[in-house]
Amino acid sequence: MFQKIKSIEPLPDYCLSVHFENDEIKQYDIKKLAKELEQFNALFYIPGLYEQVKIDSGGYGIFWNDEIDLACNELYYNGIPLRKGAVSK
């Protein structure tokens, strides 16, 4: 199941605050990816690129340019929970 992204905010120290449509908020650390995937290193050495993160149409992922993107499930399942989803009454 996809957990679609509602909003994204770049935080200091290359962490993202990701708000999902189910109202959960998670923090995702980009620094871990840079060790594994070379294309993510550009976020550290191109001034201003990291702050330009955008949500793709439909909320199924985020991107910075044609070479750097992440799927919503990567962010959801590997992010650190900051807030759980809304509780039904």
N, C-alpha and C positions, 0 to 999 in steps of 0.2 A: 504494500500500500504506500502511496506517495503522501508525504507530508508537505503540502505546498507552502511556499514562503509568502508571507504577508508584507514584511518589511525587513530591511537590512540596514545595519549601522556599523560603519568601521570604527573600532575603538582604538585607543592607544596600544602600543606594543603588538600590533598586527594580530589582534583578536577581533572577531566579528560578533555582533549581537544580532541574532537571527530570530525574528518573531514569525511563528508559523500560524497558519489559518486555524489550527485547533487551540490557539491562544497560549501555547507553550513558547517559552523564550529560552534559547540556548546560546552559549558562547562557544565559538569555534576558533581555535588557534591555528593561524595560517603558517606559523613558523615550522610546525611539524611537517607540513607538506613540502616546504622548500628543501628539506633534507632529502626527500624522496623523489620529487619531481622538479627537474631543472627549470621548466618554464615559470614556476612560481617565484624564482629568484628575482625576476623583473620587478615584482611588487616592492622589493627592498631597495633597488638601485635606480629606478626611474622615478624622479620626484613627482609626487602627486598621483601616481597611478593607483596605489592602494585605496586612496580615498574615493576613487571613481567607480567603485563597485555598484553594479546595477542588478536588478532582478530580471530574468528573462520573461518573455510573455507567457502567461499561464502560471507563473510561480514555481516552475519545476527545477529551477536552478538559478545561479548567479554567474555573472561574468565581469571581466575587466576589459578584455579585448578578444580578438578571434582565436587566441591561443591559450587564454587562461580562463577557465570556468570550473564550476563545481555543481554537482547535482544536489537537489534538495535532500535526498536520502543520505548522502554523505554528511551533510551539515546536521541533519536530524539525529542520525544514529551515532555519530562520533563527536557531537557537541556536548558540552557540559550543561546540564539543566540549570537554569536560573529561576524559572517559574513554570509550574505545572499548568496544564490547560484548565479551562473553566470547569467548575463542578456543577453538575446538573442538580436542580432542586426538585 
